[in-house]
Each structure stands twice: as structure tokens, then as C-alpha cells.
Amino acid sequence: MKNKKLLINVFSIITLLLFAYCLFAYIYIQSQLTVTMPEPTRVVKILGSITIPALLIIGLYHLFLLVHALKILTTKTEKIFSSSVYIVMIVLSGITLLSDIILLSDISKEYLLWDVSLQWLMLYGFTVFHLLVVLAGIISVQKNPVANLKLFKEIDRGSDNLFLAIHYIAFTTGLVGISGIIFAMTGLVVPADFNRHFMLIAVRLALFPLTLIIVYWVVKMRNKPLREWIDEKQLADTSFGALASLFFTLPLYALICLIDLFTVWSLPVSFWVMLIFLIQLVVFSTVVIIRNRHAVN
């Protein structure tokens, strides 16, 4: 037990040191990649290359944090909402680590062609996000040791922690997705020609944590009969939530038609389809959560 705790602490320290290295590398590379340098120097190339394995190790630490968070999710009856949001942040942070590599590669290829200050801003923003998630994870690991818990152990019938967590995560990912598609269509990040592509990426990223937790639930319940996956109360809440989300969004269809007929907005159909879907998801999960009478922690 002590040896395992020591290994976890060492892993955490190494991860923080790798963050420090990446920040140092970014700052140094940014200072060197100017129009006066037609070709990156050998030092710049080496520093940039080392960031790739550094980010991969940080990604492994995210995986460790995710496993830890999933283990405690079905055992803790309090703060289910905050734990669910934490899982969403871990997943999103882990996925967007790939964006750091892509951004750094794009900067090295494009800094002579146009202004890459926005890419640098995004890179630093992602890095701060990753760091905050990891710091929160380190605190969670220290406060919640789960050495003897199994990741895919069956949950007892009647346990609603995971059921509620799915809806909390759906609620969170729905809000993230709505923010993502609206932000994508503003054109602040990418040119207007790439808005739709960026919007699709934002929605996929937002929904990935929900997909992951559903898969996790299916795996944990795989040895139970399907009728025992949710109880009668949960089934009734789910049905009512689905009906409520349908009736809530029906006026939105009429509103969209009016907007399309009487305004000059030229928003694509895909924007409205994804927006309505995400709104339905948020309403559906909100209704289920309220009917379970669990306060948001």
C-alpha cells in the first residue's frame, strides 16, 4: 500500500515537472520563431520534439485520474454532480492534449506565412486547462484513496449513483456542446469557411464524456439482466424526462422557421439540428435529476 502511494506521488510530481518543461519550451520557442528566423534552429526542433512524449505521459496521468474518478463515483453518495463535472473535465482535457501537439506543429509550419498569435494563445489556454485539471486530480487522489476498489465491479441493484452521474454528465456535456457550437459560429477561432467543421469537432468533443460513461455503465452492468439495469422509478423518470424535453423543444422548431423566414441570418441547418439536440439533452437530464430530488452539489 505504501509503495503504491509512493508511486502515485512520484507520478504526480513527474507530471507537474513535465508541465513546467512544456511551458518553458513554449515560451522559448515562441521567442525564437519570428520572421527573422526562416528555419527553426536545432534547439527549437529538439525542444518541440520532446514536448510530444511529455504530453503523452501527461495523457497517461489523465487516464490514471479518470480510472480513479470512475472508481469512487459509484461508492460516494455525496457530491455526485461535482464528481461528474470533474470526470467531464478529465476527459476533455485528455482529448485536447492532442490539440497541443497539432497546434505546435501548425505554428512551426505557418509562423512565416501569417500571424500565429491566436494559435499561441490557444496553446497556452489549453495548457492552463490541463494543469488545473491535473491539480484538481492530485487533490482528489490524496483525499480519496481507492486502492481496493475494482473499476468494473458490478453495482448493486438500486444503486442510483451511476444513474444520476450519467444525467449530470449529460447535462454538463450538453451545456459545453451548446457553448462550443455558438462559439464556433462566431468566427473568433477559425475563418468562416471552417466554422461548420470546427462546430462538428466541438460537438463530438463535448459528447465524448457522455459516450464514455454510458459505455462504462454497460460494462459494469453486463452480467445483470437488462430489466435490472434501472428500477421502476428511474424508468419512469427517464420516460417523463424524454417527454418533457420533446414538448419543451417543439416551440423551438417554430421559432427557427420564423427566424429563417424573416431574418437575414444564414446559419446552416446543421447548426440548428445540433443546437436543438443539445437543448433536448440538457432539458431531459435536468428533469430526471429534479425528479430524483438530489440537490446539485
C-alpha positions in Angstrom: 0.0 0.0 0.0 2.8 2.4 0.9 4.7 1.5 -2.2 1.7 2.2 -4.4 1.1 5.5 -2.7 4.8 6.4 -3.3 4.5 5.5 -7.0 1.4 7.7 -7.3 3.2 10.6 -5.7 6.2 10.2 -7.9 3.9 10.0 -11.0 2.2 13.2 -9.9 5.5 15.0 -9.4 6.8 13.9 -12.8 3.6 15.1 -14.4 3.9 18.6 -12.8 7.6 18.7 -13.9 6.6 17.9 -17.4 4.0 20.7 -17.4 6.9 23.1 -16.3 9.0 21.8 -19.1 6.2 22.3 -21.7 5.6 25.9 -20.6 9.3 26.6 -20.7 9.6 25.1 -24.2 6.5 27.0 -25.4 7.9 30.4 -24.1 11.3 29.7 -25.6 10.0 28.5 -29.0 7.7 31.5 -29.2 10.5 33.9 -28.6 12.6 32.3 -31.3 10.0 31.7 -34.1 9.9 35.1 -35.7 10.1 36.3 -39.3 13.8 36.8 -38.8 14.2 33.0 -38.5 13.3 31.5 -41.8 14.1 28.0 -40.5 13.7 26.7 -36.9 17.0 26.1 -35.2 18.2 22.7 -34.0 17.5 23.7 -30.3 13.9 24.7 -31.2 13.3 21.4 -33.1 14.7 19.4 -30.1 12.6 21.3 -27.6 9.5 20.9 -29.7 10.1 17.2 -30.3 10.5 16.5 -26.5 7.1 18.0 -25.9 5.4 15.1 -27.7 6.5 12.3 -25.3 6.0 14.8 -22.4 2.3 15.3 -23.4 1.9 11.6 -23.9 3.0 11.0 -20.3 0.7 13.7 -19.1 -2.1 11.9 -21.1 -1.3 8.7 -19.2 -1.7 10.6 -15.9 -5.1 11.8 -17.2 -6.0 8.2 -17.8 -5.0 7.3 -14.2 -7.2 10.2 -12.9 -10.1 9.0 -15.0 -9.9 5.5 -13.6 -9.6 6.9 -10.1 -12.6 9.1 -10.6 -14.8 6.3 -12.0 -13.9 4.0 -9.1 -15.1 6.5 -6.5 -18.2 7.6 -8.5 -20.3 4.6 -7.6 -19.3 4.5 -3.9 -19.7 8.1 -2.9 -23.3 9.2 -2.3 -22.5 12.9 -1.9 -21.2 15.4 -4.5 -22.3 13.3 -7.4 -22.6 16.5 -9.6 -19.2 17.8 -8.8 -17.7 14.4 -9.4 -19.5 14.1 -12.7 -18.2 17.5 -13.8 -14.7 16.5 -12.8 -14.9 13.4 -15.0 -16.1 15.5 -17.9 -13.1 17.9 -17.4 -10.6 15.0 -17.2 -11.9 13.5 -20.5 -12.0 16.8 -22.3 -8.5 17.8 -21.0 -7.1 14.4 -22.0 -8.6 14.5 -25.5 -7.4 18.1 -26.2 -3.8 17.2 -25.3 -3.7 16.1 -29.0 -4.6 19.6 -29.9 -1.5 20.9 -28.2 0.7 18.7 -30.5 -1.3 19.8 -33.5 -1.1 23.5 -32.6 2.6 23.4 -32.0 3.2 21.6 -35.3 1.0 24.1 -37.2 2.8 27.1 -35.6 6.2 25.8 -36.7 4.9 25.5 -40.3 2.9 28.7 -40.5 4.7 31.4 -38.5 6.3 32.8 -41.6 3.1 32.9 -43.6 0.8 34.8 -41.2 0.2 35.9 -37.6 0.1 32.8 -35.3 -0.6 34.7 -32.1 -4.0 33.2 -31.8 -2.6 29.7 -32.0 -0.1 30.5 -29.2 -3.0 31.9 -27.1 -5.0 28.7 -27.7 -1.9 26.6 -26.8 -1.4 28.4 -23.5 -5.1 28.3 -22.8 -5.2 24.5 -23.2 -2.1 24.1 -21.1 -3.6 26.1 -18.2 -6.8 24.0 -18.5 -4.8 20.7 -18.4 -2.8 22.0 -15.4 -5.9 22.9 -13.5 -7.5 19.5 -14.1 -4.3 17.7 -13.0 -4.0 19.8 -9.8 -7.7 19.0 -9.0 -6.9 15.4 -9.7 -3.9 15.3 -7.4 -6.0 16.8 -4.6 -8.8 14.2 -5.3 -6.3 11.3 -5.3 -4.9 12.4 -2.0 -8.3 12.8 -0.4 -10.0 9.7 -1.8 -7.8 6.6 -1.8 -9.4 3.7 -3.7 -6.7 1.1 -3.7 -9.1 -1.9 -3.1 -11.9 -0.9 -5.5 -12.4 -2.6 -8.8 -13.1 -0.5 -11.9 -15.7 -2.8 -13.4 -17.2 -4.4 -10.3 -20.9 -4.9 -10.7 -23.0 -2.3 -8.9 -25.8 -3.4 -6.6 -29.4 -3.2 -7.8 -31.0 0.0 -6.5 -27.8 2.0 -6.5 -28.5 5.2 -8.3 -25.1 6.9 -8.1 -24.1 6.0 -11.6 -27.6 6.6 -13.0 -27.5 10.1 -11.7 -23.9 10.6 -12.8 -24.9 9.8 -16.3 -27.5 12.5 -16.3 -25.3 15.0 -14.6 -22.6 14.3 -17.2 -25.3 14.6 -20.0 -26.4 18.0 -18.5 -22.7 19.2 -18.4 -21.8 18.0 -21.8 -25.0 19.5 -23.3 -24.0 22.9 -21.9 -20.5 22.5 -23.1 -21.7 21.5 -26.6 -24.1 24.4 -26.8 -21.3 26.8 -25.9 -19.0 25.1 -28.3 -21.2 25.4 -31.4 -22.2 29.0 -30.6 -18.5 29.9 -30.1 -17.6 28.1 -33.3 -20.1 30.1 -35.4 -18.8 33.4 -34.1 -15.7 33.0 -36.3 -13.4 34.1 -33.5 -11.3 30.9 -33.6 -11.3 29.8 -37.3 -12.2 31.5 -40.6 -15.9 31.4 -41.6 -15.2 28.8 -44.2 -14.2 26.3 -41.5 -17.0 27.1 -39.0 -19.0 24.1 -39.7 -16.1 21.7 -39.4 -15.0 23.3 -36.1 -18.6 23.1 -34.9 -18.8 19.4 -35.6 -15.5 18.9 -33.7 -16.7 20.8 -30.7 -19.9 18.8 -30.5 -18.0 15.5 -30.8 -15.6 16.5 -28.1 -18.5 17.6 -25.8 -20.4 14.3 -26.3 -17.4 12.1 -25.8 -17.5 12.1 -22.0 -21.2 11.1 -22.1 -20.4 8.2 -24.5 -17.6 7.1 -22.2 -19.8 7.0 -19.1 -22.6 5.1 -20.9 -20.1 2.5 -22.1 -18.7 2.3 -18.5 -22.2 1.7 -17.2 -22.9 -1.0 -19.8 -19.7 -2.8 -18.9 -20.4 -2.7 -15.2 -24.0 -4.0 -15.7 -23.1 -6.6 -18.3 -23.7 -9.6 -16.0 -27.1 -8.4 -14.9 -30.4 -8.9 -16.7 -31.4 -5.9 -18.7 -34.5 -5.4 -16.5 -32.3 -4.8 -13.5 -30.2 -2.0 -15.1 -32.7 0.6 -13.9 -35.5 0.3 -11.4 -39.1 1.4 -12.0 -38.6 4.8 -10.5 -35.6 5.5 -12.8 -37.5 4.2 -15.8 -40.5 6.5 -15.0 -38.2 9.5 -14.5 -36.4 8.7 -17.8 -39.7 8.5 -19.7 -41.0 11.7 -18.2 -37.7 13.5 -19.0 -37.9 12.4 -22.6 -41.5 13.6 -22.9 -40.7 16.9 -21.3 -37.7 17.6 -23.5 -39.8 16.9 -26.6 -42.6 19.3 -25.6 -40.0 21.9 -24.5 -38.3 21.9 -27.9 -41.4 21.9 -30.1 -41.7 25.7 -29.9 -38.1 26.0 -30.9 -38.8 24.4 -34.3 -41.5 27.1 -34.9 -39.1 29.8 -33.8 -36.3 28.5 -36.1 -38.8 28.6 -39.0 -39.7 32.2 -38.2 -36.0 33.1 -37.9 -35.3 31.5 -41.3 -38.2 33.2 -43.0 -38.0 36.8 -41.6 -34.3 37.3 -40.9 -31.1 37.6 -43.0 -29.2 35.1 -40.8 -27.5 32.4 -42.9 -26.9 29.8 -40.3 -26.5 26.2 -41.6 -29.1 23.6 -40.9 -26.5 21.5 -39.1 -26.2 24.4 -36.5 -29.9 24.3 -35.7 -30.1 20.5 -35.6 -27.2 20.1 -33.2 -28.4 23.1 -31.1 -31.9 21.5 -30.7 -30.4 18.1 -29.9 -28.2 19.5 -27.2 -31.0 21.6 -25.7 -33.1 18.4 -25.6 -30.3 16.6 -23.9 -30.0 19.3 -21.2 -33.7 19.5 -20.6 -34.0 15.7 -20.5 -31.3 15.3 -17.9 -32.4 18.3 -15.9 -35.9 16.8 -15.5 -34.6 13.4 -14.5 -32.2 15.0 -11.9 -35.0 17.1 -10.4 -37.4 14.2 -10.2 -34.8 12.2 -8.3 -34.7 15.1 -5.8 -31.0 15.1 -5.4 -29.6 18.5 -4.8 -26.8 19.7 -7.1 -23.6 19.6 -5.0 
